[in-house]
Amino acid sequence: MTDKTRGSVVLRARGRVSVRSWFSHHIQALITTLGQSARNPGHSVLTAAVIGIALALPAGLYMGLQNVTSLTERWQGGAQISVYLRPGFANEARQRLIKDLELHVLVRELAIITPEQALLEYELITGFDDLEDAFGEDNPLPHVLVVYMNSQRTELGPVQALVDELSKRPEVEMVQSDLGWLKRLQSIIELVQRSVWVVAVLFAAGVILIVGNTIRTSIQSRHEEIEVTKLVGGTDAFIRRPFLYSGLWFGLLGAVLAWTLVAIAVELLSAPVLELAQLYHSDFRLRGPNVREVALLLGAGGLLGLVGSWFEVGRQMRRIDHKRHT
């Protein structure tokens, strides 16, 4: 074996040992910090509880917004356009318009109200009898097409474009739509969405501060141990590692508690919401966080814990180094 080959084998072996050692140190720090938290359950539970409450508030608002959005999609499915046709147009033009609407991607269902049906309904509402005989063939009521919108595609822009297109057709006298309440509804939902993001950012900053304060207390209590470790050659990464994993555990435990609180709230509210929905002849049910949302919550909690501990450990390490050199 040549010196060059021997050198490459040694480098590969050192690389494998280095990677194995890196993983070993991280796993050891991960398990050690979890054991330290278990040995001091009161402090750990209290910190996790504060983080959990801070995460539960934006998570609960997010779940409420998701449920409201799901409910409004059903309402939007009931959105409709009423198309009043001009009298005197040939039946072919009316049938052509009906066919175009039936093939339109925004249209879920189309109902046709003839002048005779409209007059009969007017008789039932007003109580006036024999209006059909009184008008005879001179029924003043027009043909009306009631267009029910597809709930999966009910957006203001396309619906408004359809209304404008129908208004320009020569066989159409007038078009009425309920875009007004859709615009108001979407504006309210957008406002709530932005409010949820603002609240989430504020509470995320709160979680970072909570974790940072906890880590600061832990570093101060182990100040002498850190200085001794530095004197014997311990690197900053070695000293920083257990504190980072402590922040990770606090964030994860807080996220688990937040998910538990949200699930309990959903369970407590499910029965009253279902009862209210049934009064309005709806089968709407309140849903809790799904697997993807729980994973996002756990990831956010762990990430915030790492960020909070990272900033605070870096600040405290610089402070310790400054004291050593002065």
GUTOR-584363 format. One line per 4 residues: number of its first residue (from 0); their letters; for each residue x negated, y, z negated of N, C-alpha, C, CB. Coordinates in steps of 0.1 Angstrom, whole numbers. Glycine has a CB too. Layout:
// GUTOR-584363
NUM = A = X:Y:Z:X:Y:Z:X:Y:Z:X:Y:Z  ...
This chain:
// GUTOR-584363
0 = MTDK = -9:-12:0:0:0:0:-9:12:0:10:0:-12  -6:22:9:-14:34:10:-11:43:-1:-12:40:24  -20:53:-3:-17:63:-14:-4:71:-11:-29:73:-15  -2:74:2:10:82:6:23:74:3:10:85:21
4 = TRGS = 23:61:6:34:52:4:36:51:-11:33:38:10  25:49:-19:26:48:-33:32:60:-39:13:44:-39  28:72:-34:33:85:-39:48:86:-37:25:96:-33  52:82:-25:67:84:-22:75:74:-31:70:81:-7
8 = VVLR = 70:62:-34:77:53:-43:78:59:-57:70:39:-43  67:65:-61:67:71:-75:77:82:-76:53:76:-79  77:91:-65:87:102:-65:101:97:-65:84:111:-53  104:87:-57:118:81:-57:121:76:-71:120:71:-46
12 = ARGR = 112:69:-77:115:63:-90:117:74:-100:103:54:-95  109:84:-100:111:96:-109:124:102:-107:99:106:-108  128:103:-94:141:109:-91:152:102:-96:143:111:-76  152:88:-95:162:80:-101:163:81:-116:160:65:-97
16 = VSVR = 151:81:-122:150:82:-137:156:96:-141:136:81:-142  152:106:-133:157:120:-137:172:121:-136:150:130:-128  178:116:-125:192:116:-124:199:108:-135:196:111:-110  194:96:-137:199:87:-148:198:94:-161:192:74:-148
20 = SWFS = 187:101:-164:185:108:-176:195:120:-177:171:113:-178  197:127:-166:206:138:-166:220:134:-170:206:145:-152  225:123:-163:238:118:-166:239:113:-181:242:107:-157  228:107:-185:228:101:-199:229:113:-209:216:93:-202
24 = HHIQ = 222:124:-207:222:135:-216:236:142:-216:212:145:-212  242:143:-204:256:149:-204:266:140:-210:259:152:-189  266:127:-208:275:118:-214:274:118:-230:274:104:-209  261:118:-234:258:119:-248:264:132:-254:243:118:-251
28 = ALIT = 261:143:-248:267:156:-253:282:156:-253:261:168:-244  288:150:-243:302:150:-242:308:142:-253:307:143:-228  302:130:-256:308:122:-267:304:128:-281:302:108:-266  293:134:-282:289:140:-295:298:151:-298:274:144:-294
32 = TLGQ = 300:160:-289:309:172:-292:323:167:-295:309:181:-280  328:157:-289:341:151:-292:341:146:-306:346:140:-282  330:139:-310:329:134:-324:329:146:-334:317:125:-326  321:156:-331:321:168:-340:335:174:-342:311:178:-335
36 = SARN = 342:175:-331:356:180:-332:365:171:-341:362:182:-318  363:158:-339:371:149:-347:367:150:-362:369:135:-342  354:153:-365:350:154:-379:355:166:-386:335:153:-380  359:176:-378:365:188:-384:379:191:-377:355:200:-381
40 = PGHS = 388:182:-380:401:182:-373:409:195:-376:410:170:-377  408:200:-388:416:212:-391:412:224:-382:414:216:-405  399:227:-381:395:238:-373:398:235:-358:379:240:-375  395:223:-354:397:219:-340:412:220:-336:392:205:-337
44 = VLTA = 421:215:-344:435:215:-341:440:230:-341:443:207:-351  435:238:-350:440:252:-351:435:259:-338:434:259:-363  423:257:-334:418:264:-322:426:259:-309:403:261:-320  428:246:-309:435:240:-297:450:245:-297:435:225:-297
48 = AVIG = 456:247:-309:469:252:-310:471:266:-305:474:251:-324  461:274:-308:462:288:-303:460:288:-288:450:297:-310  451:280:-283:449:280:-269:461:274:-262:436:271:-265  467:264:-268:479:257:-262:491:267:-261:483:246:-270
52 = IALA = 493:275:-272:504:285:-271:501:295:-260:505:292:-285  488:300:-259:484:310:-249:486:304:-235:470:314:-251  484:291:-233:486:285:-220:501:282:-217:477:273:-218  508:279:-228:522:274:-227:531:286:-222:527:269:-240
56 = LPAG = 528:298:-226:537:309:-222:536:311:-206:532:322:-229  525:313:-200:525:314:-185:530:301:-178:512:318:-180  526:290:-184:531:277:-178:546:276:-178:524:265:-185  552:280:-190:566:279:-191:573:289:-181:571:283:-205
60 = LYMG = 567:301:-180:573:311:-170:572:306:-156:565:324:-172  561:299:-153:559:293:-140:569:283:-137:545:287:-138  572:274:-147:582:263:-145:596:269:-143:581:253:-157  599:280:-151:611:286:-150:613:292:-136:613:297:-160
64 = LQNV = 602:298:-131:603:304:-117:605:293:-107:590:312:-114  598:282:-108:600:271:-99:614:266:-99:591:259:-102  620:265:-111:634:260:-111:644:271:-105:638:258:-126  641:283:-108:650:294:-102:648:294:-87:646:308:-107
68 = TSLT = 636:292:-82:634:291:-67:641:280:-61:619:290:-64  641:268:-68:648:256:-63:663:259:-63:645:244:-72  668:266:-73:682:269:-73:686:279:-62:686:275:-87  678:289:-60:681:299:-50:680:293:-36:672:311:-51
72 = ERWQ = 672:283:-34:672:276:-21:686:270:-18:662:265:-20  693:265:-28:706:260:-26:716:272:-23:711:252:-38  714:283:-30:723:294:-27:721:299:-13:720:306:-37  708:299:-9:705:304:5:711:294:15:690:305:7
76 = GGAQ = 712:282:11:719:272:20:733:276:22:718:258:15  739:283:13:753:288:15:754:301:22:760:289:1  743:307:26:743:320:34:750:317:47:729:325:35  757:327:52:765:325:64:766:338:72:778:320:61
80 = ISVY = 769:337:84:771:348:93:785:346:100:760:349:105  793:357:100:806:356:106:805:364:119:817:363:96  808:357:130:808:363:143:822:365:148:799:354:153  826:378:150:840:381:156:839:383:171:846:394:148
84 = LRPG = 846:375:178:846:376:193:855:386:198:848:362:199  851:392:210:860:401:216:872:394:223:853:409:227  884:399:222:895:393:229:894:395:244:909:398:224  899:385:252:899:387:266:888:380:273:899:401:269
88 = FANE = 878:375:266:867:368:273:871:354:277:854:368:264  866:349:287:869:336:292:865:325:282:863:333:306  871:314:282:868:303:273:854:298:275:878:292:274  849:299:288:836:294:291:825:302:284:833:295:306
92 = ARQR = 827:315:283:817:323:276:817:320:261:820:338:277  829:317:255:830:313:241:823:300:239:844:313:237  825:290:247:819:277:246:804:278:247:825:267:256  799:287:256:785:288:258:778:294:245:782:297:270
96 = LIKD = 785:303:239:780:309:227:780:298:216:788:321:222  790:291:215:791:280:205:780:270:207:805:273:205  777:266:219:767:256:222:753:262:218:767:252:237  751:275:221:738:281:218:736:281:203:737:295:223
100 = LELH = 746:284:195:745:285:181:743:271:175:758:291:175  750:261:180:748:247:175:734:242:177:758:238:182  727:247:188:713:242:190:703:251:184:711:242:205  707:262:177:697:271:171:691:264:158:704:284:167
104 = VLVR = 678:267:156:671:260:146:675:265:132:656:262:147  680:278:131:685:283:118:699:278:114:685:298:119  706:273:123:720:269:120:721:255:115:729:271:133  728:254:104:730:241:98:744:236:102:730:241:83
108 = ELAI = 754:244:103:768:240:106:775:252:112:775:235:93  785:249:120:792:259:127:807:256:125:788:261:142  815:266:120:829:264:119:836:274:128:834:266:104  847:270:135:854:279:144:868:281:138:855:272:158
112 = ITPE = 872:294:137:885:298:132:892:304:144:883:308:120  903:298:148:911:303:159:920:314:154:919:292:166  925:323:163:935:333:158:947:327:151:940:341:170  952:315:156:963:309:149:960:304:135:968:297:158
116 = QALL = 948:299:133:944:294:120:942:306:111:931:286:120  936:317:116:934:329:108:948:335:104:926:339:115  958:335:113:971:341:110:978:332:99:979:342:122  977:319:101:983:310:91:977:312:77:981:295:95
120 = EYEL = 963:314:76:957:316:64:961:330:58:941:316:65  963:339:66:968:353:62:982:352:56:967:363:73  990:343:62:1004:341:57:1003:335:43:1012:332:66  994:325:41:993:318:28:988:328:17:984:306:29
124 = ITGF = 979:337:21:973:346:11:983:357:7:960:352:17  990:363:18:998:374:15:1013:370:11:999:383:27  1017:358:15:1030:354:12:1040:358:23:1035:360:-1  1036:365:34:1044:369:45:1047:357:54:1038:381:53
128 = DDLE = 1060:353:56:1063:342:64:1067:347:78:1075:334:58  1066:337:87:1070:339:101:1062:350:108:1085:343:101  1050:352:104:1042:362:112:1039:357:126:1029:365:104  1037:344:127:1034:338:140:1045:340:150:1031:323:139
132 = DAFG = 1058:339:145:1069:341:154:1070:356:157:1082:336:147  1067:365:147:1068:379:149:1058:384:160:1066:387:136  1046:379:159:1036:384:169:1037:376:182:1022:382:163  1041:364:182:1042:356:194:1029:354:200:1052:363:204
136 = EDNP = 1028:358:213:1015:356:220:1006:368:218:1017:354:235  1010:378:211:1002:390:209:995:390:195:1011:403:210  989:379:192:982:377:179:970:386:180:978:362:177  969:396:170:958:406:171:945:400:165:962:418:163
140 = LPHV = 945:389:158:933:384:152:924:377:162:937:374:141  911:379:160:901:373:170:897:359:167:889:383:171  890:353:176:883:341:173:871:345:164:878:333:186  868:336:154:857:339:144:849:326:144:862:343:130
144 = LVVY = 836:328:145:826:317:143:819:319:130:816:316:155  820:310:121:813:311:108:800:302:109:822:306:96  789:309:108:776:302:110:770:300:96:766:310:119  768:287:92:761:284:80:747:281:82:768:271:73
148 = MNSQ = 738:288:74:724:288:77:717:276:71:717:301:72  706:272:77:698:261:72:690:265:60:689:255:84  692:259:49:685:263:37:670:262:37:690:255:25  665:253:46:650:251:47:644:262:55:647:238:53
152 = RTEL = 652:270:63:647:280:72:653:294:70:649:276:86  660:296:58:666:309:56:656:319:51:678:307:45  651:326:61:642:337:58:648:350:64:627:334:63  645:361:58:651:374:62:648:377:76:647:385:53
156 = GPVQ = 635:376:80:631:380:94:639:373:105:617:378:95  638:360:105:645:352:115:660:354:115:642:337:114  666:354:103:681:356:102:685:370:108:685:355:87  677:380:104:680:393:110:679:394:125:671:404:103
160 = ALVD = 669:386:130:667:386:145:679:379:151:654:378:148  684:368:144:696:362:150:708:371:150:699:349:142  710:379:139:721:388:138:720:398:149:721:395:124  708:404:151:706:414:162:709:408:176:692:419:161
164 = ELSK = 704:395:178:707:389:191:722:387:193:699:375:191  729:382:183:743:380:185:751:393:187:749:373:172  746:404:180:753:417:182:752:422:196:747:427:172  742:418:204:740:423:217:747:415:228:725:423:220
168 = RPEV = 753:404:224:760:396:234:774:403:237:763:382:228  777:403:250:790:410:254:802:404:248:790:411:269  802:391:245:815:385:240:817:387:225:815:370:244  807:393:219:807:395:204:812:409:201:794:392:198
172 = EMVQ = 823:410:193:828:423:188:820:428:176:843:422:185  817:419:166:811:424:154:804:412:147:821:431:144  794:414:140:787:404:132:785:408:118:773:401:139  790:400:109:788:403:95:779:392:88:802:403:88
176 = SDLG = 770:396:80:761:387:74:759:391:59:747:386:81  755:381:51:752:384:37:737:385:34:758:373:28  730:393:44:716:395:42:713:404:30:710:401:55  723:412:26:720:422:16:717:415:3:733:430:13
180 = WLKR = 725:405:-1:721:398:-14:709:389:-13:733:390:-18  706:384:0:694:377:2:682:385:0:694:370:15  682:398:5:671:407:3:669:410:-12:673:420:11  680:413:-19:679:416:-33:673:404:-41:693:420:-39
184 = LQSI = 678:392:-37:674:380:-44:659:378:-42:682:368:-39  654:379:-30:640:377:-27:631:388:-33:638:377:-12  636:400:-34:629:410:-41:627:407:-56:636:424:-39  638:402:-62:637:399:-76:627:387:-78:651:395:-81
188 = IELV = 628:377:-69:619:366:-71:604:370:-69:622:355:-61  602:379:-59:588:384:-57:583:392:-70:587:392:-45  592:400:-75:588:407:-87:585:398:-99:599:417:-92  593:387:-101:590:378:-111:577:370:-109:602:368:-113
192 = QRSV = 575:366:-96:562:359:-93:550:368:-97:562:356:-78  550:380:-93:539:389:-97:538:391:-112:541:403:-90  549:391:-119:549:393:-133:543:380:-139:563:395:-139  546:369:-134:540:356:-139:525:356:-137:546:344:-132
196 = WVVA = 520:361:-126:506:361:-124:499:371:-133:503:365:-109  505:383:-136:499:392:-145:498:386:-159:508:405:-145  509:380:-163:509:373:-176:499:362:-177:523:368:-180  498:354:-166:488:343:-166:474:349:-167:490:335:-153
200 = VLFA = 471:359:-160:457:365:-161:454:370:-175:456:377:-151  464:377:-181:462:382:-194:460:371:-205:474:391:-199  468:361:-204:466:350:-213:454:342:-210:478:341:-213  449:341:-197:437:334:-194:425:342:-201:435:333:-179
204 = AGVI = 426:355:-200:415:363:-207:416:360:-222:417:378:-204  428:359:-227:429:356:-242:423:342:-245:443:356:-246  425:332:-237:419:319:-239:404:320:-239:424:309:-229  398:327:-229:384:329:-229:378:335:-241:380:337:-216
208 = LIVG = 385:346:-246:381:352:-259:382:343:-271:389:365:-261  393:335:-271:394:326:-282:383:315:-283:408:318:-281  380:309:-271:370:299:-270:356:306:-273:369:293:-256  354:318:-268:341:325:-270:339:327:-285:340:338:-263
212 = NTIR = 350:332:-292:348:335:-306:346:322:-314:361:341:-311  352:311:-310:350:298:-317:335:293:-315:359:287:-312  330:295:-303:317:290:-300:307:299:-307:314:291:-285  310:312:-308:301:321:-315:299:317:-329:306:336:-314
216 = TSIQ = 311:314:-336:310:309:-350:302:297:-351:324:307:-355  303:287:-341:295:275:-342:281:278:-340:300:265:-331  277:287:-331:263:290:-329:257:296:-341:261:299:-316  264:305:-347:259:312:-359:257:302:-371:268:323:-364
220 = SRHE = 265:292:-372:263:282:-382:252:273:-380:276:274:-384  247:272:-367:236:264:-363:224:272:-359:240:253:-353  223:284:-363:213:293:-359:199:288:-361:215:307:-365  196:283:-373:183:278:-377:180:266:-369:182:275:-392
224 = EIEV = 190:257:-367:187:245:-359:183:248:-344:200:236:-359  189:259:-339:186:263:-325:172:268:-325:196:273:-320  168:276:-334:155:282:-335:144:271:-336:153:292:-346  147:261:-344:137:250:-345:136:242:-332:141:240:-357
228 = TKLV = 147:240:-326:147:233:-313:139:240:-303:162:231:-308  140:254:-303:132:262:-293:118:261:-296:137:276:-293  114:261:-309:100:260:-313:94:247:-309:99:261:-329  101:236:-309:96:223:-305:97:220:-290:102:212:-312
232 = GGTD = 101:231:-282:101:230:-268:115:227:-261:92:219:-264  125:228:-269:139:225:-264:142:236:-253:149:225:-275  148:232:-242:151:241:-232:165:248:-235:152:235:-218  167:259:-228:180:266:-230:192:257:-225:180:279:-222
236 = AFIR = 189:249:-214:200:240:-209:203:230:-219:195:234:-196  193:224:-226:195:214:-236:203:219:-248:182:208:-241  200:232:-252:207:238:-263:221:242:-260:199:250:-269  223:247:-247:236:252:-243:246:240:-241:234:260:-230
240 = RPFL = 241:229:-237:250:218:-232:261:214:-242:242:206:-229  258:211:-255:268:207:-264:279:218:-266:263:203:-277  275:231:-266:284:241:-268:294:243:-256:277:255:-270  288:240:-244:297:241:-232:307:230:-233:288:239:-219
244 = YSGL = 303:218:-237:313:207:-238:323:209:-249:305:194:-240  319:216:-259:328:219:-270:339:228:-264:321:226:-282  335:238:-256:345:247:-250:354:239:-240:338:258:-242  348:230:-233:356:221:-224:367:213:-232:347:212:-216
248 = WFGL = 363:207:-243:372:200:-251:383:209:-257:365:192:-262  380:220:-262:390:229:-267:400:233:-256:383:242:-273  395:236:-244:404:240:-233:413:228:-229:396:244:-221  407:216:-228:416:204:-225:426:201:-235:407:192:-222
252 = LGAV = 422:202:-248:432:199:-259:443:210:-259:425:199:-272  439:222:-257:449:233:-256:458:231:-244:442:246:-255  453:226:-233:462:224:-221:471:212:-224:453:221:-209  467:202:-230:476:191:-234:487:195:-243:468:179:-241
256 = LAWT = 483:204:-253:494:209:-262:503:218:-254:487:217:-273  498:226:-245:507:235:-237:517:226:-228:498:244:-227  512:216:-222:520:207:-214:531:201:-223:512:196:-207  527:197:-236:537:191:-245:548:201:-249:530:186:-258
260 = LVAI = 544:213:-251:553:224:-255:563:227:-243:546:237:-259  558:227:-231:566:230:-220:576:218:-217:558:232:-207  571:206:-219:580:194:-217:591:194:-228:571:181:-218  587:197:-240:598:198:-251:608:209:-248:591:201:-265
264 = AVEL = 603:220:-243:613:231:-240:622:227:-228:605:244:-236  617:220:-218:625:216:-207:635:205:-212:616:209:-196  631:196:-221:640:186:-226:651:193:-234:633:176:-235  648:203:-242:658:209:-250:668:217:-242:652:218:-261
268 = LSAP = 664:223:-231:672:231:-222:680:223:-212:664:242:-216  676:211:-209:681:203:-198:696:201:-199:675:190:-197  701:197:-211:715:194:-213:724:207:-211:718:188:-227  720:218:-218:728:230:-216:728:235:-201:723:241:-225
272 = VLEL = 717:235:-195:716:239:-181:725:230:-172:702:239:-176  724:217:-174:733:208:-166:748:210:-169:729:193:-170  751:213:-181:765:216:-184:770:229:-177:767:217:-200  761:239:-178:765:252:-171:766:250:-156:754:262:-174
276 = AQLY = 757:242:-150:757:239:-136:770:232:-132:745:231:-131  774:222:-140:786:215:-137:799:224:-137:788:204:-147  798:234:-146:810:244:-146:811:251:-133:808:254:-157  800:252:-125:800:259:-112:800:249:-101:788:268:-111
280 = HSDF = 803:236:-104:804:225:-94:791:223:-87:815:228:-84  780:223:-95:767:221:-90:760:209:-97:758:233:-91  751:202:-90:744:191:-96:730:195:-100:744:179:-87  727:208:-101:714:213:-104:709:207:-118:713:228:-104
284 = RLRG = 696:203:-118:690:198:-130:677:205:-132:688:183:-130  674:208:-145:662:215:-148:651:204:-147:662:221:-162  640:208:-141:629:198:-139:616:203:-147:625:196:-124  609:193:-152:597:197:-159:585:196:-150:594:187:-171
288 = PNVR = 573:198:-155:561:198:-146:558:184:-140:548:202:-154  554:184:-128:551:171:-121:536:168:-123:555:172:-106  532:157:-117:518:153:-119:508:163:-114:515:139:-112  511:169:-103:502:179:-97:501:192:-106:506:184:-83
292 = EVAL = 512:196:-111:512:208:-120:505:205:-134:527:212:-123  507:193:-139:500:189:-151:485:189:-149:505:175:-156  481:183:-137:467:183:-134:461:197:-133:464:175:-121  468:206:-126:464:220:-125:463:227:-139:474:228:-116
296 = LLGA = 472:224:-148:472:229:-161:460:224:-169:485:226:-169  457:211:-168:445:206:-175:432:211:-169:445:190:-174  432:212:-156:420:218:-150:418:233:-153:421:217:-134  429:240:-154:428:254:-158:423:256:-172:441:262:-156
300 = GGLL = 429:247:-181:425:248:-195:410:244:-197:433:238:-203  405:233:-190:391:230:-191:382:240:-186:389:217:-184  386:246:-174:378:256:-168:377:269:-176:383:260:-154  388:273:-182:388:285:-191:379:282:-203:402:289:-195
304 = GLVG = 380:270:-209:371:267:-220:357:267:-216:375:253:-225  353:262:-205:339:263:-200:334:277:-198:337:254:-187  343:285:-192:339:299:-189:337:307:-202:350:306:-180  346:305:-211:345:312:-224:333:308:-231:357:309:-233
308 = SWFE = 330:295:-232:318:290:-239:305:294:-232:318:275:-241  305:294:-218:293:298:-210:289:312:-213:296:296:-195  299:322:-213:296:336:-215:290:338:-229:308:344:-213  297:332:-239:293:334:-253:280:327:-256:304:329:-262
312 = VGRQ = 277:315:-251:264:309:-253:253:317:-247:264:294:-248  255:322:-235:245:330:-229:242:343:-237:249:334:-214  253:349:-242:251:361:-250:243:358:-262:264:368:-253  247:347:-269:240:344:-282:226:339:-280:248:333:-289
316 = MRRI = 223:332:-269:210:328:-266:201:340:-263:209:318:-254  206:350:-256:198:362:-254:195:369:-267:205:371:-244  205:369:-276:204:376:-288:193:369:-297:217:376:-296  193:356:-297:183:348:-305:169:350:-299:186:333:-304
320 = DHKR = 168:350:-286:155:352:-279:149:366:-283:155:350:-264  158:376:-283:154:390:-286:149:391:-300:166:400:-283  156:384:-309:151:384:-323:138:377:-325:162:378:-332  136:367:-317:123:359:-318:111:368:-313:124:346:-310
324 = HT = 114:376:-304:103:384:-298:101:398:-304:105:385:-283  109:401:-314:107:414:-320:103:412:-334:121:422:-320
